[in-house]
Amino acid sequence: MVTAIFITLSAFSYISSSITLFFMTLILGNIVARISYEIILMTITIVDNVSEINQKMSKNTENTNYFQYFLSFHRYHVLLLMNNI
């Protein structure tokens, strides 16, 4: 949400110089931010799935439990960011 607000507010600084640049920044900037967040979320999901597969195949679960906690923590924060956009 902070990124979307920043992009939207910074787009208004282009009104005086170029109206086309204003609209491009306003529309394309937010689309690029949203796609970036989606790619980050997709990457975290892929890594989470791969680590889950490794955990099921491995006998040693001591190291993967910390990694699972780390991924679920970051996925939660990325989802919070995505819902606020």
C-alpha positions in Angstrom: 0.0 0.0 0.0 2.8 2.4 0.8 4.3 1.8 -2.6 1.0 2.4 -4.4 0.5 5.6 -2.4 4.1 6.8 -3.2 3.7 6.0 -6.9 0.3 7.8 -7.1 1.5 10.9 -5.2 4.7 11.1 -7.2 2.8 10.9 -10.4 1.1 14.2 -9.5 4.4 15.9 -9.6 4.5 15.3 -13.4 1.2 17.2 -14.1 3.0 20.5 -14.7 5.6 19.1 -17.1 3.8 16.4 -19.1 0.2 15.1 -18.8 1.2 12.0 -20.7 4.0 11.2 -18.3 1.5 11.8 -15.4 -1.0 9.2 -16.8 1.8 6.7 -17.6 3.2 7.0 -14.2 -0.2 6.9 -12.5 -1.4 3.8 -14.4 1.7 1.9 -15.4 3.6 2.5 -12.2 0.8 0.9 -10.1 0.5 -2.0 -12.5 4.3 -2.6 -12.4 4.2 -2.5 -8.5 1.3 -5.0 -8.4 3.1 -7.4 -10.8 6.2 -7.1 -8.8 4.4 -8.0 -5.6 2.7 -10.9 -7.4 6.1 -12.2 -8.6 7.5 -12.0 -5.1 4.5 -13.8 -3.7 4.7 -16.5 -6.4 8.4 -17.0 -5.6 7.8 -17.4 -1.9 5.0 -19.9 -2.7 7.3 -21.9 -4.9 10.1 -21.9 -2.4 7.6 -22.9 0.3 6.3 -25.8 -1.8 9.8 -27.0 -2.6 10.9 -26.9 1.0 7.7 -28.8 2.0 8.7 -31.5 -0.6 12.2 -31.6 0.8 10.9 -31.9 4.3 8.7 -34.9 3.3 11.6 -36.6 1.5 14.1 -35.9 4.2 14.5 -37.6 7.6 16.1 -34.5 9.2 13.3 -32.0 9.9 15.3 -30.0 12.4 16.6 -27.4 9.9 13.5 -27.2 7.7 11.2 -26.3 10.6 13.0 -23.0 11.1 12.9 -22.4 7.3 9.2 -23.1 7.2 8.6 -20.6 10.0 10.7 -18.0 8.1 8.7 -18.5 4.9 5.3 -18.4 6.5 6.2 -15.2 8.3 7.3 -13.5 5.1 4.3 -14.9 3.1 2.0 -13.4 5.7 3.6 -9.9 5.4 3.6 -10.1 1.6 -0.1 -11.0 1.7 -0.8 -8.1 4.0 1.0 -5.8 1.6 -1.0 -7.2 -1.4 -4.3 -6.8 0.4 -3.5 -3.2 1.2 -2.8 -2.2 -2.4 
